[in-house]
Amino acid sequence: MLTVCVLVCAMMALTRAEALPEEKAVKDDQAAETDLVKRTYYGCSGGWSRFNRRCFHFVPKPMTWAQAERNCRSMGGNLASVHSMQEYHEIQRLIMTATYEYKAAWLGGSDAQEENVWLWSDGRPFHYSNWCHGEPNNYRRLQNCMQMNHAAQKCWDDLQCNAHLPSICAKRATDSCQSPPSTLTDVLKLIFADSSVFVSLLS
């Protein structure tokens, strides 16, 4: 009887040992699937680039500052606010990728409400700045809007708000996301649906 019990226990242990690799593979697959679901859920929609939990989009069409802000709002965002040198370099990289140069563009800064009190159009605090030397200078008392990539230093400058420039829009990464897909198949459907057709709002 003891021998039978020993044999049964040995067989159970052997069966369990053989099952472990398969169970581990299943768990690894589930972990990879969950990771992909999370990364897809917190990503940005087509034409937008993610950085620091926000999505950025370069709009090449020249507009006034107010027109550019309205255009960004129509896409669920605002003209971009900038909060670090790393973030500014990321926006510069986005423009360089699209235009092959550091083209001047509107950001969301303005002191139209009160001279020399700069605010971001998205309401975020104005802590970081990258003004060019001697700027902002409110030349002829007409410059109340912020452009980036100014002069050789590619820094910030105040400019007349009715000038026509390209622009950078920004929005929170979660703004453009749907409910998280439940399976890897759902994720793949979303990926292929997004990549099949891309219609520019400015075309």
RODO-2510 file (C-alpha; in nm, 4 decimals, decimal comma):
residues 203
     n   res          X          Y          Z
     1     m     0,0000     0,0000     0,0000
     2     l     0,2838     0,2346     0,0863
     3     t     0,4511     0,1570    -0,2462
     4     v     0,1320     0,2450    -0,4336
     5     c     0,1041     0,5779    -0,2505
     6     v     0,4666     0,6592    -0,3291
     7     l     0,4137     0,5790    -0,6959
     8     v     0,0968     0,7911    -0,7120
     9     c     0,2743     1,0862    -0,5481
    10     a     0,5694     1,0508    -0,7843
    11     m     0,3409     1,0449    -1,0893
    12     m     0,1541     1,3543    -0,9655
    13     a     0,4808     1,5392    -0,9099
    14     l     0,6064     1,4409    -1,2552
    15     t     0,2803     1,5490    -1,4190
    16     r     0,2938     1,8828    -1,2338
    17     a     0,6542     1,9390    -1,3404
    18     e     0,5677     1,8729    -1,7039
    19     a     0,2766     2,1175    -1,6874
    20     l     0,4799     2,4055    -1,5457
    21     p     0,6501     2,5153    -1,8717
    22     e     0,3142     2,5234    -2,0506
    23     e     0,1524     2,7239    -1,7705
    24     k     0,4471     2,9659    -1,7684
    25     a     0,4143     3,0134    -2,1438
    26     v     0,0438     3,0915    -2,1057
    27     k     0,1165     3,3429    -1,8283
    28     d     0,3928     3,5025    -2,0373
    29     d     0,1523     3,5356    -2,3315
    30     q    -0,1117     3,6899    -2,1071
    31     a     0,1405     3,9357    -1,9630
    32     a     0,2579     4,0350    -2,3110
    33     e    -0,1023     4,0771    -2,4244
    34     t    -0,1864     4,2912    -2,1210
    35     d     0,1237     4,5055    -2,1813
    36     l     0,0289     4,5605    -2,5458
    37     v    -0,3273     4,6500    -2,4485
    38     k    -0,2009     4,9077    -2,1981
    39     r     0,0452     5,0600    -2,4454
    40     t    -0,2212     5,0811    -2,7154
    41     y    -0,4766     5,2307    -2,4779
    42     y    -0,2451     5,5127    -2,3685
    43     g    -0,1130     5,5858    -2,7174
    44     c    -0,1978     5,8737    -2,9528
    45     s    -0,4223     5,8671    -3,2575
    46     g    -0,2889     5,8811    -3,6131
    47     g    -0,0809     6,1880    -3,6946
    48     w    -0,0028     6,2617    -3,3279
    49     s     0,3211     6,1881    -3,1396
    50     r     0,3306     6,1011    -2,7695
    51     f     0,5667     6,2561    -2,5141
    52     n     0,5180     6,2799    -2,1355
    53     r     0,1569     6,1577    -2,1400
    54     r     0,0616     6,4179    -2,4022
    55     c     0,0088     6,3965    -2,7777
    56     f     0,1607     6,6565    -3,0140
    57     h     0,0654     6,7373    -3,3721
    58     f     0,2376     6,9684    -3,6227
    59     v     0,0005     7,1705    -3,8426
    60     p     0,1893     7,2956    -4,1515
    61     k    -0,0846     7,5296    -4,2764
    62     p    -0,0007     7,8938    -4,1850
    63     m    -0,2687     8,0598    -3,9698
    64     t    -0,3008     8,3478    -3,7271
    65     w    -0,2520     8,2585    -3,3605
    66     a    -0,6278     8,2687    -3,2930
    67     q    -0,7055     8,0550    -3,5989
    68     a    -0,4403     7,8040    -3,4957
    69     e    -0,5821     7,7842    -3,1422
    70     r    -0,9341     7,7236    -3,2764
    71     n    -0,7996     7,4559    -3,5081
    72     c    -0,6266     7,2779    -3,2194
    73     r    -0,9463     7,2932    -3,0142
    74     s    -1,1399     7,1361    -3,3008
    75     m    -0,9062     6,8366    -3,2626
    76     g    -0,9533     6,8154    -2,8867
    77     g    -0,6471     7,0128    -2,7795
    78     n    -0,4866     7,3564    -2,7634
    79     l    -0,1799     7,5232    -2,9005
    80     a     0,1069     7,3501    -2,7229
    81     s     0,2388     7,4587    -2,3864
    82     v     0,6014     7,3687    -2,3078
    83     h     0,7260     7,2683    -1,9634
    84     s     1,0867     7,1524    -2,0047
    85     m     1,3835     7,1679    -2,2398
    86     q     1,3303     6,7991    -2,3205
    87     e     0,9718     6,8691    -2,4212
    88     y     1,0810     7,1642    -2,6371
    89     h     1,3399     6,9492    -2,8135
    90     e     1,0752     6,6850    -2,8784
    91     i     0,8511     6,9464    -3,0435
    92     q     1,1467     7,0694    -3,2487
    93     r     1,2146     6,7121    -3,3580
    94     l     0,8509     6,6784    -3,4650
    95     i     0,8791     6,9892    -3,6846
    96     m     1,2142     6,8776    -3,8270
    97     t     1,0697     6,5372    -3,9184
    98     a     0,7806     6,7017    -4,1040
    99     t     0,9649     6,9887    -4,2757
   100     y     1,3385     6,8992    -4,2690
   101     e     1,4076     7,2340    -4,1016
   102     y     1,3467     7,4118    -3,7719
   103     k     1,0521     7,6096    -3,9019
   104     a     0,8987     7,8837    -3,6876
   105     a     0,5593     7,7868    -3,5448
   106     w     0,2995     7,9066    -3,2978
   107     l     0,2993     7,7847    -2,9381
   108     g     0,0165     7,8454    -2,6922
   109     g     0,1730     8,1373    -2,5044
   110     s     0,0138     8,4829    -2,5020
   111     d     0,0255     8,8005    -2,2908
   112     a    -0,2722     8,9643    -2,4623
   113     q    -0,4650     8,9742    -2,1337
   114     e    -0,1910     9,1598    -1,9433
   115     e     0,1391     9,2825    -2,0854
   116     n     0,4372     9,0667    -1,9886
   117     v     0,2185     8,8195    -1,7970
   118     w     0,2460     8,5146    -2,0174
   119     l    -0,0188     8,2448    -2,0004
   120     w    -0,0695     7,9150    -2,1807
   121     s    -0,3948     7,8724    -2,3726
   122     d    -0,4452     7,5282    -2,2139
   123     g    -0,4433     7,6794    -1,8632
   124     r    -0,1273     7,5033    -1,7475
   125     p     0,1174     7,6938    -1,5236
   126     f     0,3865     7,8984    -1,6971
   127     h     0,7028     7,7844    -1,5168
   128     y     0,9504     7,7018    -1,7952
   129     s     1,0599     7,9516    -2,0631
   130     n     1,3114     7,9619    -2,3462
   131     w     1,3057     8,3210    -2,4679
   132     c     1,5659     8,4488    -2,7116
   133     h     1,8031     8,7172    -2,5826
   134     g     1,6159     9,0470    -2,5444
   135     e     1,2759     8,8816    -2,5839
   136     p     0,9906     8,9258    -2,5304
   137     n     1,0175     9,2941    -2,6266
   138     n     0,6619     9,3746    -2,7458
   139     y     0,8014     9,5557    -3,0515
   140     r     0,5807     9,8550    -3,1346
   141     r     0,3469     9,7304    -2,8602
   142     l     0,1885     9,4866    -3,1014
   143     q     0,3465     9,1519    -3,0102
   144     n     0,1342     8,9392    -2,7789
   145     c     0,1708     8,5844    -2,9111
   146     m     0,4533     8,3308    -2,8881
   147     q     0,6453     8,1729    -3,1733
   148     m     0,9151     7,9052    -3,1426
   149     n     1,2294     7,8327    -3,3479
   150     h     1,3076     8,2031    -3,3796
   151     a     1,6422     8,3282    -3,5140
   152     a     1,9662     8,1288    -3,5099
   153     q     1,9162     8,0110    -3,1518
   154     k     1,5742     7,8568    -3,2381
   155     c     1,4288     8,0006    -2,9186
   156     w     1,1047     8,1829    -2,8309
   157     d     0,9950     8,5247    -2,9534
   158     d     0,6858     8,7406    -2,9156
   159     l     0,5155     8,8216    -3,2450
   160     q     0,2057     8,9952    -3,3779
   161     c    -0,0862     8,7571    -3,3307
   162     n    -0,2173     8,8217    -3,6831
   163     a     0,1011     8,6841    -3,8435
   164     h     0,0540     8,3560    -4,0297
   165     l     0,2616     8,0607    -3,9076
   166     p     0,2394     7,6819    -3,8846
   167     s     0,1493     7,5584    -3,5376
   168     i     0,1898     7,2838    -3,2782
   169     c    -0,1186     7,1363    -3,1106
   170     a    -0,1132     6,9307    -2,7904
   171     k    -0,3633     6,7271    -2,5905
   172     r    -0,3569     6,4681    -2,3143
   173     a    -0,2781     6,1193    -2,4391
   174     t    -0,5972     5,9814    -2,2843
   175     d    -0,8170     6,2371    -2,4648
   176     s    -0,8021     6,0448    -2,7915
   177     c    -0,8337     5,6960    -2,6429
   178     q    -1,1383     5,4720    -2,6481
   179     s    -1,2257     5,2163    -2,3806
   180     p    -0,9343     4,9757    -2,3452
   181     p    -0,9696     4,6713    -2,5730
   182     s    -1,0172     4,3448    -2,3885
   183     t    -0,8179     4,1056    -2,6085
   184     l    -0,5151     4,1009    -2,8333
   185     t    -0,7505     4,0521    -3,1300
   186     d    -0,9291     4,3770    -3,0408
   187     v    -0,5943     4,5559    -3,0216
   188     l    -0,4936     4,4329    -3,3667
   189     k    -0,8293     4,5429    -3,5085
   190     l    -0,7708     4,8923    -3,3703
   191     i    -0,4166     4,9062    -3,5082
   192     f    -0,5182     4,8040    -3,8587
   193     a    -0,8243     5,0299    -3,8543
   194     d    -0,6088     5,3309    -3,7620
   195     s    -0,3403     5,2576    -4,0194
   196     s    -0,5718     5,1829    -4,3131
   197     v    -0,6999     5,5350    -4,3660
   198     f    -0,5616     5,8707    -4,2571
   199     v    -0,7497     6,1869    -4,3500
   200     s    -0,5813     6,5183    -4,2685
   201     l    -0,8031     6,7871    -4,1195
   202     l    -0,6120     7,0443    -4,3237
   203     s    -0,6323     6,8812    -4,6685
***
